[in-house]
């Protein structure tokens, strides 16, 4: 959830012309991460949970790509982009650990 909040904050300063483009894509990817984790947990089976964790991880990679593009285009300062990327990498690691624990 903190990553999604951070993404909403950093995308506030993007150009207005990107509101329905990159801003929308970045925000959807960020919101998708905790949403998939929550939905998977609610399915009550380890197999379903693992599938939704995989989808959450995919959304993180999508988010990282979009943040890198936004930084390259000058919409997002490198330090703010790095902050988002670092948090996303940390969450990806936690998701991987959780997914591994499900398979044990």
C-alpha positions in Angstrom: 0.0 0.0 0.0 2.8 2.4 0.8 4.2 1.9 -2.7 0.9 2.8 -4.3 0.6 5.9 -2.1 4.2 6.9 -3.1 3.3 6.4 -6.8 0.3 8.6 -6.6 2.4 11.3 -5.0 5.2 11.2 -7.5 2.9 11.2 -10.5 1.1 14.3 -9.4 3.7 16.4 -11.1 3.6 14.7 -14.4 2.5 16.7 -17.4 -1.3 17.0 -17.8 -1.0 15.3 -21.2 0.1 12.2 -19.5 -2.9 11.8 -17.2 -4.5 9.3 -19.5 -1.2 7.8 -20.6 1.8 7.0 -18.4 0.2 8.3 -15.2 -2.8 6.0 -15.6 -0.6 3.0 -16.5 1.8 3.6 -13.6 -1.0 4.1 -11.1 -2.8 1.0 -12.3 0.3 -1.2 -12.0 1.0 0.2 -8.5 -2.6 -0.4 -7.3 -2.6 -3.9 -8.8 0.2 -5.1 -6.5 -1.6 -5.0 -3.2 -4.9 -5.7 -4.9 -3.6 -9.0 -6.3 -2.0 -10.0 -3.0 -5.3 -9.3 -1.2 -7.4 -11.1 -3.7 -5.1 -14.1 -3.7 -5.1 -14.3 0.1 -8.9 -14.3 0.0 -9.1 -17.3 -2.3 -8.2 -19.6 0.6 -5.9 -22.0 -1.3 -2.2 -21.9 -1.5 -2.3 -22.5 -5.2 -4.6 -19.6 -5.9 -2.6 -17.4 -3.6 0.6 -18.3 -5.4 -1.0 -17.4 -8.8 -2.0 -14.0 -7.5 1.4 -13.4 -6.0 2.9 -14.1 -9.4 0.5 -11.5 -10.9 1.5 -9.0 -8.2 5.2 -9.6 -9.1 4.4 -9.0 -12.8 2.7 -5.7 -11.9 5.8 -4.7 -10.0 8.0 -5.4 -13.0 5.6 -3.4 -15.2 5.7 -0.5 -12.7 9.5 -0.5 -12.6 9.6 -0.3 -16.4 7.2 2.5 -16.5 9.0 4.4 -13.8 12.2 4.1 -15.7 10.6 5.4 -18.8 9.0 8.3 -16.9 12.5 9.2 -15.6 14.1 8.9 -19.0 11.4 11.2 -20.4 12.1 13.8 -17.7 8.7 13.4 -16.0 10.2 12.1 -12.8 13.5 13.1 -11.1 16.1 10.3 -10.9 16.1 10.3 -7.1 12.3 9.9 -6.8 12.4 7.2 -9.5 15.1 5.4 -7.6 13.1 5.6 -4.4 10.1 3.9 -6.2 12.4 1.3 -7.8 14.0 0.4 -4.5 10.7 0.0 -2.7 9.4 -2.1 -5.6 12.5 -4.3 -5.5 12.1 -4.8 -1.8 8.4 -5.8 -2.3 9.4 -8.2 -5.1 11.8 -9.9 -2.8 9.1 -10.2 -0.1 6.6 -11.6 -2.6 9.2 -14.1 -3.8 9.9 -15.2 -0.2 6.2 -15.6 0.4 5.7 -17.6 -2.8 8.6 -19.9 -1.9 7.1 -20.5 1.5 3.8 -21.6 -0.1 5.6 -24.2 -2.2 7.4 -25.8 0.8 
